[in-house]
Protein backbone atom coordinates (compact mmCIF):
# COMPACT_ATOMS: atom_id res chain seq x y z
CA UNK A 1 0.00 0.00 0.00
CA UNK A 2 1.48 3.42 -0.93
CA UNK A 3 1.92 6.35 1.44
CA UNK A 4 -0.81 8.30 -0.38
CA UNK A 5 -3.30 5.51 0.11
CA UNK A 6 -2.48 5.41 3.83
CA UNK A 7 -3.25 9.11 4.04
CA UNK A 8 -6.64 8.46 2.49
CA UNK A 9 -7.41 5.89 5.21
CA UNK A 10 -6.33 8.13 8.08
CA UNK A 11 -7.75 11.46 6.97
CA UNK A 12 -11.27 10.36 6.06
CA UNK A 13 -12.28 8.62 9.30
CA UNK A 14 -14.51 11.48 10.44
CA UNK A 15 -17.36 11.21 7.96
CA UNK A 16 -16.79 8.47 5.37
CA UNK A 17 -17.83 4.86 5.90
CA UNK A 18 -15.38 1.95 5.69
CA UNK A 19 -16.91 0.91 2.36
CA UNK A 20 -16.33 4.38 0.87
CA UNK A 21 -12.74 4.47 2.07
CA UNK A 22 -12.07 1.06 0.53
CA UNK A 23 -13.57 2.14 -2.81
CA UNK A 24 -11.38 5.25 -2.93
CA UNK A 25 -8.31 3.25 -2.00
CA UNK A 26 -8.84 0.71 -4.82
CA UNK A 27 -9.62 3.35 -7.45
CA UNK A 28 -6.55 5.39 -6.49
CA UNK A 29 -3.92 2.72 -5.82
CA UNK A 30 -4.92 0.04 -8.34
CA UNK A 31 -6.29 2.10 -11.27
CA UNK A 32 -3.45 1.00 -13.58
CA UNK A 33 -4.02 -2.73 -12.94
CA UNK A 34 -6.21 -5.02 -15.00
CA UNK A 35 -9.76 -5.70 -13.94
CA UNK A 36 -8.94 -9.25 -12.84
CA UNK A 37 -6.07 -8.04 -10.66
CA UNK A 38 -8.28 -5.33 -9.19
CA UNK A 39 -10.92 -7.92 -8.33
CA UNK A 40 -8.30 -10.09 -6.61
CA UNK A 41 -7.04 -7.15 -4.56
CA UNK A 42 -10.60 -6.21 -3.59
CA UNK A 43 -11.27 -9.80 -2.43
CA UNK A 44 -8.07 -9.85 -0.38
CA UNK A 45 -8.90 -6.55 1.31
CA UNK A 46 -12.48 -7.61 2.09
CA UNK A 47 -11.21 -10.76 3.82
CA UNK A 48 -8.80 -8.76 5.99
CA UNK A 49 -10.28 -7.51 9.33
CA UNK A 50 -10.59 -3.74 9.25
CA UNK A 51 -9.26 -2.04 12.42
CA UNK A 52 -11.43 0.10 14.70
CA UNK A 53 -11.16 3.61 13.35
CA UNK A 54 -12.55 5.32 16.48
CA UNK A 55 -9.65 6.23 18.75
CA UNK A 56 -9.88 4.75 22.27
CA UNK A 57 -8.03 6.39 25.15
CA UNK A 58 -6.85 3.96 27.85
CA UNK A 59 -5.74 4.86 31.37
CA UNK A 60 -2.29 3.40 32.15
CA UNK A 61 -3.12 3.21 35.87
CA UNK A 62 -6.56 1.59 35.95
CA UNK A 63 -8.98 -0.06 33.47
CA UNK A 64 -10.77 3.17 32.54
CA UNK A 65 -11.45 3.59 28.80
CA UNK A 66 -13.10 6.39 26.84
CA UNK A 67 -13.42 7.69 23.31
CA UNK A 68 -13.31 11.31 24.52
CA UNK A 69 -9.97 13.04 24.99
CA UNK A 70 -11.42 15.49 27.51
CA UNK A 71 -12.69 12.68 29.75
CA UNK A 72 -9.36 10.85 29.84
CA UNK A 73 -7.57 14.08 30.78
CA UNK A 74 -10.05 14.74 33.59
CA UNK A 75 -9.73 11.12 34.72
CA UNK A 76 -5.92 11.24 34.82
CA UNK A 77 -6.03 14.33 37.03
CA UNK A 78 -7.75 12.23 39.70
CA UNK A 79 -4.80 9.82 39.75
CA UNK A 80 -2.17 12.55 40.10
CA UNK A 81 -4.27 14.32 42.76
CA UNK A 82 -4.71 17.49 40.70
CA UNK A 83 -8.09 18.02 42.35
CA UNK A 84 -7.93 21.78 42.12
CA UNK A 85 -11.56 22.51 43.06
CA UNK A 86 -12.08 22.10 46.80
CA UNK A 87 -15.10 22.72 49.01
CA UNK A 88 -14.40 25.16 51.85
CA UNK A 89 -17.08 23.55 54.05
CA UNK A 90 -16.11 19.87 53.88
CA UNK A 91 -13.41 17.59 52.41
CA UNK A 92 -15.04 17.33 48.99
CA UNK A 93 -12.68 17.72 46.02
CA UNK A 94 -13.26 17.53 42.29
CA UNK A 95 -11.39 17.89 39.03
CA UNK A 96 -14.41 19.64 37.52
CA UNK A 97 -15.58 23.11 38.50
CA UNK A 98 -19.23 22.37 37.63
CA UNK A 99 -19.15 19.32 39.92
CA UNK A 100 -18.06 21.54 42.80
CA UNK A 101 -20.81 24.04 41.99
CA UNK A 102 -23.37 21.23 42.12
CA UNK A 103 -21.88 19.98 45.41
CA UNK A 104 -22.11 23.45 47.04
CA UNK A 105 -25.90 23.27 46.74
CA UNK A 106 -25.82 20.57 49.43
CA UNK A 107 -24.49 23.17 51.89
CA UNK A 108 -26.73 26.02 50.73
CA UNK A 109 -29.81 23.79 50.66
CA UNK A 110 -30.63 24.95 47.14
CA UNK A 111 -32.81 22.52 45.19
CA UNK A 112 -33.70 24.18 41.88
CA UNK A 113 -35.44 21.17 40.31
CA UNK A 114 -38.94 20.29 41.55
CA UNK A 115 -41.47 17.61 40.70
CA UNK A 116 -44.78 18.89 39.35
CA UNK A 117 -46.67 15.94 40.85
CA UNK A 118 -45.34 15.67 44.42
CA UNK A 119 -43.20 17.81 46.72
CA UNK A 120 -39.89 16.22 45.68
CA UNK A 121 -37.01 18.65 45.11
CA UNK A 122 -33.44 17.97 44.10
CA UNK A 123 -30.13 19.50 43.12
CA UNK A 124 -29.57 17.87 39.73
CA UNK A 125 -31.80 17.65 36.67
CA UNK A 126 -30.78 14.00 36.19
CA UNK A 127 -32.07 13.20 39.70
CA UNK A 128 -35.46 14.71 38.82
CA UNK A 129 -35.61 12.69 35.59
CA UNK A 130 -35.01 9.49 37.56
CA UNK A 131 -37.61 10.53 40.15
CA UNK A 132 -40.28 11.10 37.49
CA UNK A 133 -40.07 7.40 36.59
CA UNK A 134 -41.59 6.67 40.02
CA UNK A 135 -44.78 8.43 38.91
CA UNK A 136 -44.80 6.96 35.41
CA UNK A 137 -44.04 3.47 36.77
CA UNK A 138 -41.27 3.09 34.22
CA UNK A 139 -38.63 0.54 35.20
CA UNK A 140 -36.39 0.06 32.18
CA UNK A 141 -33.84 -2.21 33.86
CA UNK A 142 -34.83 -5.80 34.74
CA UNK A 143 -33.07 -8.82 36.22
CA UNK A 144 -32.75 -11.86 33.94
CA UNK A 145 -32.86 -14.23 36.92
CA UNK A 146 -35.80 -12.99 39.01
CA UNK A 147 -38.66 -10.51 38.50
CA UNK A 148 -36.76 -7.53 39.94
CA UNK A 149 -37.12 -4.29 37.96
CA UNK A 150 -35.72 -0.87 38.70
CA UNK A 151 -35.31 2.66 37.47
CA UNK A 152 -31.52 2.96 37.51
CA UNK A 153 -28.86 0.74 35.92
CA UNK A 154 -26.69 1.08 39.03
CA UNK A 155 -29.49 -0.42 41.13
CA UNK A 156 -29.65 -3.44 38.84
CA UNK A 157 -25.87 -3.90 39.05
CA UNK A 158 -26.09 -3.92 42.85
CA UNK A 159 -29.07 -6.28 42.74
CA UNK A 160 -27.18 -8.81 40.61
CA UNK A 161 -24.66 -9.21 43.45
CA UNK A 162 -27.48 -10.78 45.48
CA UNK A 163 -27.60 -13.64 42.98
CA UNK A 164 -23.81 -13.97 42.68
CA UNK A 165 -23.35 -13.71 46.45
CA UNK A 166 -20.64 -11.12 45.90
CA UNK A 167 -19.94 -8.89 48.91
CA UNK A 168 -16.78 -6.96 48.06
CA UNK A 169 -16.80 -4.70 51.13
CA UNK A 170 -15.94 -6.19 54.54
CA UNK A 171 -15.50 -4.82 58.07
CA UNK A 172 -12.01 -5.10 59.58
CA UNK A 173 -13.44 -5.40 63.10
CA UNK A 174 -16.24 -7.96 62.76
CA UNK A 175 -17.40 -10.41 60.09
CA UNK A 176 -19.83 -8.00 58.44
CA UNK A 177 -19.78 -8.00 54.63
CA UNK A 178 -21.89 -6.03 52.19
CA UNK A 179 -22.49 -5.15 48.58
CA UNK A 180 -22.13 -1.37 48.78
CA UNK A 181 -19.33 0.81 50.15
CA UNK A 182 -21.87 3.22 51.65
CA UNK A 183 -23.35 0.34 53.71
CA UNK A 184 -19.90 -0.44 55.10
CA UNK A 185 -19.34 3.22 56.00
CA UNK A 186 -22.64 3.28 57.89
CA UNK A 187 -21.82 -0.04 59.58
CA UNK A 188 -18.48 1.31 60.88
CA UNK A 189 -20.41 3.91 62.88
CA UNK A 190 -21.76 1.03 65.00
CA UNK A 191 -18.21 0.34 66.17
CA UNK A 192 -17.30 4.01 66.64
CA UNK A 193 -20.62 4.80 68.34
CA UNK A 194 -21.09 7.78 66.05
CA UNK A 195 -24.68 8.94 65.63
CA UNK A 196 -24.49 12.12 63.55
CA UNK A 197 -28.25 12.61 63.16
CA UNK A 198 -30.31 13.74 66.16
CA UNK A 199 -33.93 14.70 66.76
CA UNK A 200 -34.56 18.35 67.72
CA UNK A 201 -37.64 17.36 69.76
CA UNK A 202 -36.47 14.34 71.79
CA UNK A 203 -33.13 12.68 72.55
CA UNK A 204 -33.28 10.26 69.63
CA UNK A 205 -30.02 9.84 67.71
CA UNK A 206 -29.23 7.60 64.77
CA UNK A 207 -26.67 6.64 62.16
CA UNK A 208 -28.81 7.04 59.04
CA UNK A 209 -30.43 10.28 57.90
CA UNK A 210 -33.37 8.25 56.56
CA UNK A 211 -34.00 6.85 60.06
CA UNK A 212 -34.25 10.38 61.45
CA UNK A 213 -36.68 11.31 58.65
CA UNK A 214 -38.94 8.39 59.59
CA UNK A 215 -38.55 9.15 63.30
CA UNK A 216 -39.77 12.74 62.85
CA UNK A 217 -43.08 11.36 61.57
CA UNK A 218 -43.64 9.88 65.04
CA UNK A 219 -43.81 13.43 66.41
CA UNK A 220 -45.98 14.69 63.55
CA UNK A 221 -48.08 11.47 63.73
CA UNK A 222 -47.93 11.36 59.93
CA UNK A 223 -48.69 7.93 58.46
CA UNK A 224 -48.86 8.35 54.69
CA UNK A 225 -49.23 4.65 53.84
CA UNK A 226 -52.52 2.88 54.57
CA UNK A 227 -53.92 -0.60 53.99
CA UNK A 228 -56.91 -0.89 51.65
CA UNK A 229 -58.18 -3.98 53.48
CA UNK A 230 -58.04 -2.91 57.14
CA UNK A 231 -57.37 0.31 59.06
CA UNK A 232 -53.61 -0.24 59.32
CA UNK A 233 -51.46 2.84 58.66
CA UNK A 234 -47.71 3.25 58.78
CA UNK A 235 -44.78 5.54 58.14
CA UNK A 236 -42.82 3.43 55.66
CA UNK A 237 -43.90 1.86 52.38
CA UNK A 238 -41.86 -1.28 53.17
CA UNK A 239 -43.90 -1.76 56.38
CA UNK A 240 -47.13 -1.61 54.37
CA UNK A 241 -45.79 -4.17 51.88
CA UNK A 242 -44.96 -6.54 54.74
CA UNK A 243 -48.36 -5.90 56.34
CA UNK A 244 -50.18 -6.83 53.13
CA UNK A 245 -48.67 -10.31 53.38
CA UNK A 246 -50.80 -10.82 56.50
CA UNK A 247 -53.90 -10.54 54.31
CA UNK A 248 -52.45 -12.64 51.48
CA UNK A 249 -51.08 -15.25 53.91
CA UNK A 250 -47.70 -15.15 52.19
CA UNK A 251 -44.80 -16.29 54.41
CA UNK A 252 -41.78 -16.62 52.16
CA UNK A 253 -39.23 -17.32 54.92
CA UNK A 254 -39.32 -20.76 56.57
CA UNK A 255 -37.20 -22.59 59.16
CA UNK A 256 -35.34 -25.70 57.94
CA UNK A 257 -35.56 -27.31 61.38
CA UNK A 258 -39.19 -26.81 62.39
CA UNK A 259 -42.37 -25.66 60.66
CA UNK A 260 -41.96 -22.00 61.55
CA UNK A 261 -42.73 -19.56 58.73
CA UNK A 262 -42.69 -15.77 58.71
CA UNK A 263 -42.99 -12.67 56.60
CA UNK A 264 -39.71 -10.98 57.53
CA UNK A 265 -36.20 -12.35 57.00
CA UNK A 266 -34.97 -10.87 60.28
CA UNK A 267 -37.76 -12.68 62.15
CA UNK A 268 -36.43 -15.96 60.76
CA UNK A 269 -32.89 -15.00 61.78
CA UNK A 270 -34.10 -14.33 65.33
CA UNK A 271 -36.10 -17.56 65.33
CA UNK A 272 -33.01 -19.60 64.39
CA UNK A 273 -31.39 -18.44 67.65
CA UNK A 274 -34.04 -20.48 69.48
CA UNK A 275 -32.57 -23.63 67.92
CA UNK A 276 -28.96 -22.56 68.49
CA UNK A 277 -29.71 -21.37 72.06
CA UNK A 278 -28.02 -18.07 71.31
CA UNK A 279 -29.08 -15.17 73.56
CA UNK A 280 -26.64 -12.37 72.73
CA UNK A 281 -28.30 -9.73 74.94
CA UNK A 282 -28.05 -10.13 78.72
CA UNK A 283 -29.09 -8.09 81.76
CA UNK A 284 -26.26 -6.82 84.01
CA UNK A 285 -28.50 -6.95 87.08
CA UNK A 286 -30.17 -10.36 86.86
CA UNK A 287 -29.69 -13.51 84.78
CA UNK A 288 -32.16 -12.50 82.07
CA UNK A 289 -30.98 -13.15 78.51
CA UNK A 290 -32.76 -12.64 75.21
CA UNK A 291 -32.49 -12.70 71.45
CA UNK A 292 -33.49 -9.10 70.69
CA UNK A 293 -31.96 -5.83 71.92
CA UNK A 294 -35.36 -4.12 72.28
CA UNK A 295 -36.51 -6.92 74.59
CA UNK A 296 -33.55 -6.24 76.86
CA UNK A 297 -34.36 -2.52 76.83
CA UNK A 298 -37.93 -3.29 77.90
CA UNK A 299 -36.69 -5.72 80.56
CA UNK A 300 -34.40 -3.06 82.10
CA UNK A 301 -37.48 -0.95 82.85
CA UNK A 302 -38.50 -3.67 85.33
CA UNK A 303 -35.40 -2.85 87.37
CA UNK A 304 -35.76 0.94 87.01
CA UNK A 305 -39.52 0.79 87.70
CA UNK A 306 -40.16 2.97 84.67
CA UNK A 307 -43.68 2.70 83.26
CA UNK A 308 -44.00 5.40 80.60
CA UNK A 309 -47.46 4.37 79.35
CA UNK A 310 -50.52 5.02 81.52
CA UNK A 311 -54.29 4.62 81.13
CA UNK A 312 -56.33 7.85 81.24
CA UNK A 313 -59.34 5.98 82.68
CA UNK A 314 -57.82 3.96 85.51
CA UNK A 315 -54.44 3.85 87.29
CA UNK A 316 -52.97 1.18 85.03
CA UNK A 317 -49.37 1.79 83.95
CA UNK A 318 -47.09 -0.34 81.81
CA UNK A 319 -43.74 -0.58 80.08
CA UNK A 320 -44.91 -1.18 76.51
CA UNK A 321 -47.28 0.83 74.33
CA UNK A 322 -48.76 -2.42 72.95
CA UNK A 323 -49.70 -3.46 76.50
CA UNK A 324 -51.59 -0.20 76.98
CA UNK A 325 -53.42 -0.69 73.67
CA UNK A 326 -54.46 -4.17 74.81
CA UNK A 327 -55.50 -2.82 78.23
CA UNK A 328 -57.73 -0.14 76.69
CA UNK A 329 -59.88 -2.91 75.15
CA UNK A 330 -60.93 -3.83 78.70
CA UNK A 331 -62.61 -0.42 79.00
CA UNK A 332 -64.07 -0.48 75.49
CA UNK A 333 -65.22 -4.10 75.86
CA UNK A 334 -63.69 -4.95 72.49
CA UNK A 335 -62.88 -8.64 71.98
CA UNK A 336 -61.75 -9.00 68.37
CA UNK A 337 -60.68 -12.66 68.59
CA UNK A 338 -63.32 -15.41 68.81
CA UNK A 339 -63.34 -19.21 68.84
CA UNK A 340 -65.06 -20.89 65.88
CA UNK A 341 -66.01 -23.92 68.02
CA UNK A 342 -67.49 -22.29 71.14
CA UNK A 343 -68.56 -18.78 72.14
CA UNK A 344 -65.19 -17.84 73.67
CA UNK A 345 -63.98 -14.33 72.83
CA UNK A 346 -60.85 -12.52 73.93
CA UNK A 347 -58.74 -9.43 73.53
CA UNK A 348 -55.45 -11.00 72.42
CA UNK A 349 -54.66 -13.44 69.63
CA UNK A 350 -52.28 -15.35 71.93
CA UNK A 351 -55.17 -15.99 74.34
CA UNK A 352 -57.23 -17.47 71.51
CA UNK A 353 -54.32 -19.71 70.46
CA UNK A 354 -54.04 -20.95 74.06
CA UNK A 355 -57.81 -21.49 74.26
CA UNK A 356 -57.85 -23.60 71.09
CA UNK A 357 -55.63 -26.16 72.84
CA UNK A 358 -58.59 -26.93 75.12
CA UNK A 359 -60.49 -28.20 72.08
CA UNK A 360 -57.52 -30.08 70.61
CA UNK A 361 -56.49 -31.51 73.99
CA UNK A 362 -52.92 -30.40 73.41
CA UNK A 363 -50.82 -29.89 76.57
CA UNK A 364 -47.33 -29.02 75.39
CA UNK A 365 -45.88 -28.18 78.83
CA UNK A 366 -45.13 -31.04 81.24
CA UNK A 367 -43.53 -31.33 84.68
CA UNK A 368 -40.24 -33.27 84.82
CA UNK A 369 -40.95 -34.44 88.37
CA UNK A 370 -44.56 -35.63 88.24
CA UNK A 371 -47.05 -36.37 85.45
CA UNK A 372 -48.61 -32.91 85.45
CA UNK A 373 -49.23 -31.39 82.00
CA UNK A 374 -50.75 -28.07 81.01
CA UNK A 375 -51.47 -25.71 78.15
CA UNK A 376 -49.50 -22.66 79.29
CA UNK A 377 -45.86 -22.19 80.24
CA UNK A 378 -46.66 -19.78 83.09
CA UNK A 379 -49.06 -22.33 84.60
CA UNK A 380 -46.24 -24.90 84.61
CA UNK A 381 -43.93 -22.40 86.30
CA UNK A 382 -46.56 -21.89 89.03
CA UNK A 383 -46.93 -25.66 89.39
CA UNK A 384 -43.19 -26.13 89.87
CA UNK A 385 -43.40 -24.06 93.08
CA UNK A 386 -45.24 -27.00 94.64
CA UNK A 387 -42.07 -29.08 94.21
CA UNK A 388 -39.61 -26.32 95.14
CA UNK A 389 -41.67 -25.02 98.08
CA UNK A 390 -41.34 -21.46 96.83
CA UNK A 391 -44.05 -19.08 98.09
CA UNK A 392 -43.33 -15.65 96.63
CA UNK A 393 -46.58 -13.98 97.79
CA UNK A 394 -46.87 -13.03 101.48
CA UNK A 395 -49.40 -11.19 103.64
CA UNK A 396 -48.26 -7.87 105.15
CA UNK A 397 -50.53 -8.34 108.16
CA UNK A 398 -49.87 -11.93 109.21
CA UNK A 399 -47.32 -14.60 108.32
CA UNK A 400 -49.37 -16.17 105.55
CA UNK A 401 -47.47 -17.09 102.36
CA UNK A 402 -48.67 -18.69 99.16
CA UNK A 403 -47.76 -19.74 95.63
CA UNK A 404 -50.15 -17.61 93.58
CA UNK A 405 -51.22 -13.98 93.67
CA UNK A 406 -54.89 -14.96 93.45
CA UNK A 407 -54.53 -17.04 96.66
CA UNK A 408 -53.10 -14.00 98.44
CA UNK A 409 -55.99 -11.82 97.23
CA UNK A 410 -58.45 -14.41 98.59
CA UNK A 411 -56.57 -14.49 101.91
CA UNK A 412 -56.57 -10.69 102.29
CA UNK A 413 -60.35 -10.77 102.39
CA UNK A 414 -60.14 -12.62 105.75
CA UNK A 415 -58.58 -9.52 107.31
CA UNK A 416 -61.36 -7.24 106.05
C-alpha positions in Angstrom: 0.0 0.0 0.0 1.5 3.4 -0.9 1.9 6.4 1.4 -0.8 8.3 -0.4 -3.3 5.5 0.1 -2.5 5.4 3.8 -3.2 9.1 4.0 -6.6 8.5 2.5 -7.4 5.9 5.2 -6.3 8.1 8.1 -7.8 11.5 7.0 -11.3 10.4 6.1 -12.3 8.6 9.3 -14.5 11.5 10.4 -17.4 11.2 8.0 -16.8 8.5 5.4 -17.8 4.9 5.9 -15.4 2.0 5.7 -16.9 0.9 2.4 -16.3 4.4 0.9 -12.7 4.5 2.1 -12.1 1.1 0.5 -13.6 2.1 -2.8 -11.4 5.3 -2.9 -8.3 3.3 -2.0 -8.8 0.7 -4.8 -9.6 3.3 -7.4 -6.5 5.4 -6.5 -3.9 2.7 -5.8 -4.9 0.0 -8.3 -6.3 2.1 -11.3 -3.4 1.0 -13.6 -4.0 -2.7 -12.9 -6.2 -5.0 -15.0 -9.8 -5.7 -13.9 -8.9 -9.2 -12.8 -6.1 -8.0 -10.7 -8.3 -5.3 -9.2 -10.9 -7.9 -8.3 -8.3 -10.1 -6.6 -7.0 -7.1 -4.6 -10.6 -6.2 -3.6 -11.3 -9.8 -2.4 -8.1 -9.8 -0.4 -8.9 -6.6 1.3 -12.5 -7.6 2.1 -11.2 -10.8 3.8 -8.8 -8.8 6.0 -10.3 -7.5 9.3 -10.6 -3.7 9.2 -9.3 -2.0 12.4 -11.4 0.1 14.7 -11.2 3.6 13.3 -12.6 5.3 16.5 -9.7 6.2 18.8 -9.9 4.8 22.3 -8.0 6.4 25.1 -6.8 4.0 27.8 -5.7 4.9 31.4 -2.3 3.4 32.2 -3.1 3.2 35.9 -6.6 1.6 35.9 -9.0 -0.1 33.5 -10.8 3.2 32.5 -11.5 3.6 28.8 -13.1 6.4 26.8 -13.4 7.7 23.3 -13.3 11.3 24.5 -10.0 13.0 25.0 -11.4 15.5 27.5 -12.7 12.7 29.7 -9.4 10.9 29.8 -7.6 14.1 30.8 -10.1 14.7 33.6 -9.7 11.1 34.7 -5.9 11.2 34.8 -6.0 14.3 37.0 -7.8 12.2 39.7 -4.8 9.8 39.8 -2.2 12.6 40.1 -4.3 14.3 42.8 -4.7 17.5 40.7 -8.1 18.0 42.4 -7.9 21.8 42.1 -11.6 22.5 43.1 -12.1 22.1 46.8 -15.1 22.7 49.0 -14.4 25.2 51.9 -17.1 23.6 54.0 -16.1 19.9 53.9 -13.4 17.6 52.4 -15.0 17.3 49.0 -12.7 17.7 46.0 -13.3 17.5 42.3 -11.4 17.9 39.0 -14.4 19.6 37.5 -15.6 23.1 38.5 -19.2 22.4 37.6 -19.2 19.3 39.9 -18.1 21.5 42.8 -20.8 24.0 42.0 -23.4 21.2 42.1 -21.9 20.0 45.4 -22.1 23.4 47.0 -25.9 23.3 46.7 -25.8 20.6 49.4 -24.5 23.2 51.9 -26.7 26.0 50.7 -29.8 23.8 50.7 -30.6 25.0 47.1 -32.8 22.5 45.2 -33.7 24.2 41.9 -35.4 21.2 40.3 -38.9 20.3 41.6 -41.5 17.6 40.7 -44.8 18.9 39.4 -46.7 15.9 40.9 -45.3 15.7 44.4 -43.2 17.8 46.7 -39.9 16.2 45.7 -37.0 18.6 45.1 -33.4 18.0 44.1 -30.1 19.5 43.1 -29.6 17.9 39.7 -31.8 17.7 36.7 -30.8 14.0 36.2 -32.1 13.2 39.7 -35.5 14.7 38.8 -35.6 12.7 35.6 -35.0 9.5 37.6 -37.6 10.5 40.1 -40.3 11.1 37.5 -40.1 7.4 36.6 -41.6 6.7 40.0 -44.8 8.4 38.9 -44.8 7.0 35.4 -44.0 3.5 36.8 -41.3 3.1 34.2 -38.6 0.5 35.2 -36.4 0.1 32.2 -33.8 -2.2 33.9 -34.8 -5.8 34.7 -33.1 -8.8 36.2 -32.7 -11.9 33.9 -32.9 -14.2 36.9 -35.8 -13.0 39.0 -38.7 -10.5 38.5 -36.8 -7.5 39.9 -37.1 -4.3 38.0 -35.7 -0.9 38.7 -35.3 2.7 37.5 -31.5 3.0 37.5 -28.9 0.7 35.9 -26.7 1.1 39.0 -29.5 -0.4 41.1 -29.6 -3.4 38.8 -25.9 -3.9 39.0 -26.1 -3.9 42.9 -29.1 -6.3 42.7 -27.2 -8.8 40.6 -24.7 -9.2 43.4 -27.5 -10.8 45.5 -27.6 -13.6 43.0 -23.8 -14.0 42.7 -23.3 -13.7 46.5 -20.6 -11.1 45.9 -19.9 -8.9 48.9 -16.8 -7.0 48.1 -16.8 -4.7 51.1 -15.9 -6.2 54.5 -15.5 -4.8 58.1 -12.0 -5.1 59.6 -13.4 -5.4 63.1 -16.2 -8.0 62.8 -17.4 -10.4 60.1 -19.8 -8.0 58.4 -19.8 -8.0 54.6 -21.9 -6.0 52.2 -22.5 -5.2 48.6 -22.1 -1.4 48.8 -19.3 0.8 50.1 -21.9 3.2 51.7 -23.4 0.3 53.7 -19.9 -0.4 55.1 -19.3 3.2 56.0 -22.6 3.3 57.9 -21.8 0.0 59.6 -18.5 1.3 60.9 -20.4 3.9 62.9 -21.8 1.0 65.0 -18.2 0.3 66.2 -17.3 4.0 66.6 -20.6 4.8 68.3 -21.1 7.8 66.0 -24.7 8.9 65.6 -24.5 12.1 63.6 -28.3 12.6 63.2 -30.3 13.7 66.2 -33.9 14.7 66.8 -34.6 18.3 67.7 -37.6 17.4 69.8 -36.5 14.3 71.8 -33.1 12.7 72.6 -33.3 10.3 69.6 -30.0 9.8 67.7 -29.2 7.6 64.8 -26.7 6.6 62.2 -28.8 7.0 59.0 -30.4 10.3 57.9 -33.4 8.3 56.6 -34.0 6.8 60.1 -34.3 10.4 61.5 -36.7 11.3 58.7 -38.9 8.4 59.6 -38.6 9.2 63.3 -39.8 12.7 62.9 -43.1 11.4 61.6 -43.6 9.9 65.0 -43.8 13.4 66.4 -46.0 14.7 63.5 -48.1 11.5 63.7 -47.9 11.4 59.9 -48.7 7.9 58.5 -48.9 8.4 54.7 -49.2 4.6 53.8 -52.5 2.9 54.6 -53.9 -0.6 54.0 -56.9 -0.9 51.7 -58.2 -4.0 53.5 -58.0 -2.9 57.1 -57.4 0.3 59.1 -53.6 -0.2 59.3 -51.5 2.8 58.7 -47.7 3.2 58.8 -44.8 5.5 58.1 -42.8 3.4 55.7 -43.9 1.9 52.4 -41.9 -1.3 53.2 -43.9 -1.8 56.4 -47.1 -1.6 54.4 -45.8 -4.2 51.9 -45.0 -6.5 54.7 -48.4 -5.9 56.3 -50.2 -6.8 53.1 -48.7 -10.3 53.4 -50.8 -10.8 56.5 -53.9 -10.5 54.3 -52.5 -12.6 51.5 -51.1 -15.2 53.9 -47.7 -15.1 52.2 -44.8 -16.3 54.4 -41.8 -16.6 52.2 -39.2 -17.3 54.9 -39.3 -20.8 56.6 -37.2 -22.6 59.2 -35.3 -25.7 57.9 -35.6 -27.3 61.4 -39.2 -26.8 62.4 -42.4 -25.7 60.7 -42.0 -22.0 61.6 -42.7 -19.6 58.7 -42.7 -15.8 58.7 -43.0 -12.7 56.6 -39.7 -11.0 57.5 -36.2 -12.4 57.0 -35.0 -10.9 60.3 -37.8 -12.7 62.1 -36.4 -16.0 60.8 -32.9 -15.0 61.8 -34.1 -14.3 65.3 -36.1 -17.6 65.3 -33.0 -19.6 64.4 -31.4 -18.4 67.6 -34.0 -20.5 69.5 -32.6 -23.6 67.9 -29.0 -22.6 68.5 -29.7 -21.4 72.1 -28.0 -18.1 71.3 -29.1 -15.2 73.6 -26.6 -12.4 72.7 -28.3 -9.7 74.9 -28.0 -10.1 78.7 -29.1 -8.1 81.8 -26.3 -6.8 84.0 -28.5 -7.0 87.1 -30.2 -10.4 86.9 -29.7 -13.5 84.8 -32.2 -12.5 82.1 -31.0 -13.2 78.5 -32.8 -12.6 75.2 -32.5 -12.7 71.4 -33.5 -9.1 70.7 -32.0 -5.8 71.9 -35.4 -4.1 72.3 -36.5 -6.9 74.6 -33.5 -6.2 76.9 -34.4 -2.5 76.8 -37.9 -3.3 77.9 -36.7 -5.7 80.6 -34.4 -3.1 82.1 -37.5 -0.9 82.8 -38.5 -3.7 85.3 -35.4 -2.8 87.4 -35.8 0.9 87.0 -39.5 0.8 87.7 -40.2 3.0 84.7 -43.7 2.7 83.3 -44.0 5.4 80.6 -47.5 4.4 79.4 -50.5 5.0 81.5 -54.3 4.6 81.1 -56.3 7.8 81.2 -59.3 6.0 82.7 -57.8 4.0 85.5 -54.4 3.8 87.3 -53.0 1.2 85.0 -49.4 1.8 84.0 -47.1 -0.3 81.8 -43.7 -0.6 80.1 -44.9 -1.2 76.5 -47.3 0.8 74.3 -48.8 -2.4 73.0 -49.7 -3.5 76.5 -51.6 -0.2 77.0 -53.4 -0.7 73.7 -54.5 -4.2 74.8 -55.5 -2.8 78.2 -57.7 -0.1 76.7 -59.9 -2.9 75.2 -60.9 -3.8 78.7 -62.6 -0.4 79.0 -64.1 -0.5 75.5 -65.2 -4.1 75.9 -63.7 -5.0 72.5 -62.9 -8.6 72.0 -61.8 -9.0 68.4 -60.7 -12.7 68.6 -63.3 -15.4 68.8 -63.3 -19.2 68.8 -65.1 -20.9 65.9 -66.0 -23.9 68.0 -67.5 -22.3 71.1 -68.6 -18.8 72.1 -65.2 -17.8 73.7 -64.0 -14.3 72.8 -60.8 -12.5 73.9 -58.7 -9.4 73.5 -55.5 -11.0 72.4 -54.7 -13.4 69.6 -52.3 -15.4 71.9 -55.2 -16.0 74.3 -57.2 -17.5 71.5 -54.3 -19.7 70.5 -54.0 -20.9 74.1 -57.8 -21.5 74.3 -57.9 -23.6 71.1 -55.6 -26.2 72.8 -58.6 -26.9 75.1 -60.5 -28.2 72.1 -57.5 -30.1 70.6 -56.5 -31.5 74.0 -52.9 -30.4 73.4 -50.8 -29.9 76.6 -47.3 -29.0 75.4 -45.9 -28.2 78.8 -45.1 -31.0 81.2 -43.5 -31.3 84.7 -40.2 -33.3 84.8 -40.9 -34.4 88.4 -44.6 -35.6 88.2 -47.0 -36.4 85.4 -48.6 -32.9 85.4 -49.2 -31.4 82.0 -50.7 -28.1 81.0 -51.5 -25.7 78.1 -49.5 -22.7 79.3 -45.9 -22.2 80.2 -46.7 -19.8 83.1 -49.1 -22.3 84.6 -46.2 -24.9 84.6 -43.9 -22.4 86.3 -46.6 -21.9 89.0 -46.9 -25.7 89.4 -43.2 -26.1 89.9 -43.4 -24.1 93.1 -45.2 -27.0 94.6 -42.1 -29.1 94.2 -39.6 -26.3 95.1 -41.7 -25.0 98.1 -41.3 -21.5 96.8 -44.0 -19.1 98.1 -43.3 -15.7 96.6 -46.6 -14.0 97.8 -46.9 -13.0 101.5 -49.4 -11.2 103.6 -48.3 -7.9 105.2 -50.5 -8.3 108.2 -49.9 -11.9 109.2 -47.3 -14.6 108.3 -49.4 -16.2 105.6 -47.5 -17.1 102.4 -48.7 -18.7 99.2 -47.8 -19.7 95.6 -50.2 -17.6 93.6 -51.2 -14.0 93.7 -54.9 -15.0 93.5 -54.5 -17.0 96.7 -53.1 -14.0 98.4 -56.0 -11.8 97.2 -58.5 -14.4 98.6 -56.6 -14.5 101.9 -56.6 -10.7 102.3 -60.4 -10.8 102.4 -60.1 -12.6 105.8 -58.6 -9.5 107.3 -61.4 -7.2 106.0 
